[in-house]
Amino acid sequence: MQSLIKDYVVKYLGGSGAEVPLEALDDSAVIDDIVFKSDSHTVKPLFFPGGDIGRLAVAGTVNDIAVMGADPLALSTGFIIEEGFPLDDFERILKSMQAACLEAGVYVLTGDTKVMERGALDKIVINTSGIGRRSPWLDKNLEEVRRHRTLNSRWLLDSNLAPGDRIIVSGTIGDHGIAVLSSREGYGFETDVRSDVAPLNLLMKEILKVGGVVKVKDPTRGGLANTLNEWSEKSRTGIIVSEEAIPIKRGVRVACEMLGIDPLEVGNEGKLVIASIPDKAEKILEVLRAFPVGREASIIGEASSEFRGVVLHTAVGGRRIILPPIGDPVPRIC
Ligand code: MG
């Protein structure tokens, strides 16, 4: 997927000169003070424990806009529907999107609906795009960072980290991927594990108010392993995290062990990974824990000049290199 994007899409469509362009491959793009994002959703099954494709389509785009340091304003939706798709299911999806929009404080302002002949696609594909406006809290937040060190960027970017920055996760990882996989394949783990899919823009706003945040990311495809590797590569710093500090639900841990999947590589849809200056990490943790979705938030490590790449301190006292996931251990979860 990475080389498909870099070697083909970026090759022909990059080069806009936007402040954060396509080729930055960050969570969203930035043009003037507008943050812009598009995301298509092909999750299978459409309805899974804890959510559905509609909630996912809203939350995914809202979160990608929010993590750049912007307030999501409006969405567009494109529905591509297979002929014969039950109207009851479509209505259920729309109701779920409506509820998620209400939760996030955004509206769908425009969209498009197409029907394709039976067999041309698998039930339904939903694209959501969205725009956001630069958060009024972003400048103050970045000033706080600059009181401690240099930072040239005007936005929260993957390339913003520096050694010493703390890494925080807002809760347990792997829930979404395992919930979807388990309900699709009938493994039965979903009795314990539900998807975490949720819009996080309001939580994001509270974190920005604390100040000292250098980057936030929603660890979706490729999970925490992918997020940390993107940060490490684009910021040219090592990152070290502690296995014991990474919150993982028992059900997710058991499922991953049985299926031979690394929970660090499993996608999430309702979590934030936050990099902040050391002085603010505890305060951010406190703010996160005040929210139900952030109750299990944890400081898991820090950026470090001692290493290149991402290193995990294992629970038994060893060290393991965390590579960017090759392929997708859990396909079609978003
Ligand atoms: Mg993202």
Boltz pocket constraint, residues with backbone or C-beta under 6 A from the ligand:
constraints:
  - pocket:
      binder: B
      contacts: [[A, 27], [A, 60], [A, 63], [A, 64], [A, 217], [A, 218], [A, 219], [A, 220]]
      max_distance: 6.0
